[in-house]
Amino acid sequence: MIKLYYHPSPNPAKVALFLEESGLEYELIPVDTRKGEQHDPAFLKINPNAKTPALVDGDNVVFDSNAILLYLAEKTGMFLPADTLKARGEMYSWLMFVATGIGPYSGQAVHFKHFAPEPKDYAVTRYTFEAWRHWTIINEHLAKQPYMLGSEYTLVDMAVWGWARAVPFILGNDAWVKLPNVKRLLDDINARPAAQRTEELKTQHSYKTEMDADARKAMFPQMTQ
Ligand SMILES: N[C@@H](CCC(=O)N[C@@H](CS)C(=O)NCC(=O)O)C(=O)O
């Protein structure tokens, strides 16, 4: 059976959503990143990048959330756009935009706003600006069509959903006023039974919530150097 190495945070959530949507059977294996379990030697053999999610499917090992989404879409044939070069080109563009823009800039905006030590003004301004710029591009794209690739719900919407849930934490509580189309997509996906089952996954295991000195050491290793 597929094993999903999971923590209740944006990148693992998008993969869990795909698994729930597809009906594939899987076993959820918690990786408590605030306890440093991502650095366990056994986990590093699965994901040398020491991050969640990772997935093991028989002899196949896949890490990085967007790679896993593509793997699962190829495996099942589900949540893909039409099999034309034009449609696939569009899918790769938006999926990589999420992977290289939305995820990293949103993650760094959260890091500098909520966790980094002072002085941090320049970094907060830089990453918040870039996070807003990327989310605004998604918002404008979604003004033209219901889903990221047109009229059908695909893996790219799942990739956006993983991070869209965290928009108030990334950009502030009033962010939805400026991103109504992203909010519409979020609400649309949240209403799906698979998304509700995905939200419930965090209750299956207990995860450390305190960002204490040990958690900072595990997640921000540069602080110990
Ligand atoms: N590019 C990776 C990023 C994965 C990532 O940053 N995962 C976070 C959770 S959203 C994590 O495991 N963080 C633990 C750490 O940074 O030590 C992906 O998309 O899977």
The ligand as an ORCA input file, in Angstrom:
! r2SCAN-3c Opt
* xyz 0 1
  N       9.627     21.748     -2.119
  C       9.128     20.926     -1.064
  C       9.019     21.730      0.215
  C       8.566     20.859      1.360
  C       8.452     21.638      2.672
  O       8.967     22.743      2.819
  N       7.755     20.991      3.626
  C       7.577     21.564      4.933
  C       6.116     21.420      5.338
  S       5.081     22.417      4.294
  C       8.459     20.812      5.922
  O       8.477     19.607      5.934
  N       9.204     21.560      6.749
  C      10.090     21.007      7.725
  C      11.430     21.699      7.751
  O      11.596     22.709      7.027
  O      12.301     21.265      8.496
  C       7.748     20.343     -1.452
  O       7.011     20.999     -2.193
  O       7.437     19.225     -1.019
*
